[in-house]
Amino acid sequence: MLSFSTVTAAGKWDNISVEDYLAAEEVADSKHEYVAGVVYAMAGAKNRHNRIATNATVALGSRLRGHPCDAFNSDTKVRIQTQIGTRFYYPDAMVVCDSNPEDDSFQDQPVTIVEVLSESPRRTDLGEKKDAYLTIPTLQSYLLLETDAPVAHFWQRDVDGAWQHQILDGAQTEIVLPEADLTVPLSDLYEGVEFSE
């Protein structure tokens, strides 16, 4: 069986099948993302990043109790099938209303994806990942949360299917997610987070 216990100097594995990736990821000691046959090891995040990501999962999950949609944390992958190949990413949080079978380790049809920005993968989150996420037919909202201030980059699909982008600033600003019938203030996502002056 393929193992990710050793990684190339560039921190990636090349030309891995989807099946081999999924099998190896089930027994791996750390997480890896998959982009069209290339597997990338994921680095750990700082406490502030993890606090915001946990807050997002809790805020979404608590509001979805008794709702047909569910919140998933960063241990659940999202599968994206694009023209250049299959991708698997680990979003910090997501909302899914039409879930994959319980035995799957990934979701195919999120309606909302949340990522917390950090310095090292910032360019990836704002570029490659964003571009891939916005191709998901079911996705209605993509939220990128800054770590140094209560600020969110928010993409939302309009009634014509086009993506609209706005920057939400300030703890009392509310994020409206009609796809899951939710409203979440930024203050809930940044609860307990201390910012530098």
BELCOR-V219514 format. One line per field, one symbol per residue. phi: phi as a letter, one per 20 degrees, with the letter a starting at -180 (. if undefined). psi: psi as a letter, one per 40 degrees, with the letter a starting at -180 (. if undefined). burial: I if it has 16 or more other ideal C-beta (glycine too) atoms within 10 Angstrom, else O. A space follows every 50 residues. Layout:
phi->???
psi->???
burial->???
//
This chain:
phi->.fcefccfgembddldfgffffffffdffcecdcclndddfeefdfgfgf ffffgffffffffegmdfececefedfddcddfepecccdffabdcdcff ggefdbcdcfdccccdfcffegfffedgfgffgfefgefdbccddfddaf ccecdcfefeneeddbddcofefdddcffdlcccfggffdgmeddff
psi->iiifdhiidefihifhidddddddddeieiiiihgfehhhihiiiidddd ddddddddddddeeheieiiiiaeehihhhhideiiihigidiihhegii ideieiidfidhhhihhiddeddddecddddddeehdehdhhhhhieeig hhhhhhhadeeihhhihhhhdehhhhgddefihhiddddehehhii.
burial->OIOIOOOOOOOOIOOIOIOIIIOIIOOIOOIIIIIOIIIIIOOOIOOIIO IIIIIIIIIIIOIIOOOOIIIIIIOIIIIIOOOOOOIIIIIIIIIIIOIO OOOOOIIIIIIIIIIIIIOOIOOOIOOOIIOIIOOIOOIIIIIIIIIOOI IIIIIIIOOOOOOOOOOOOOOOIOIOIOIIOIOIIIIIIIOOIOOOO
//
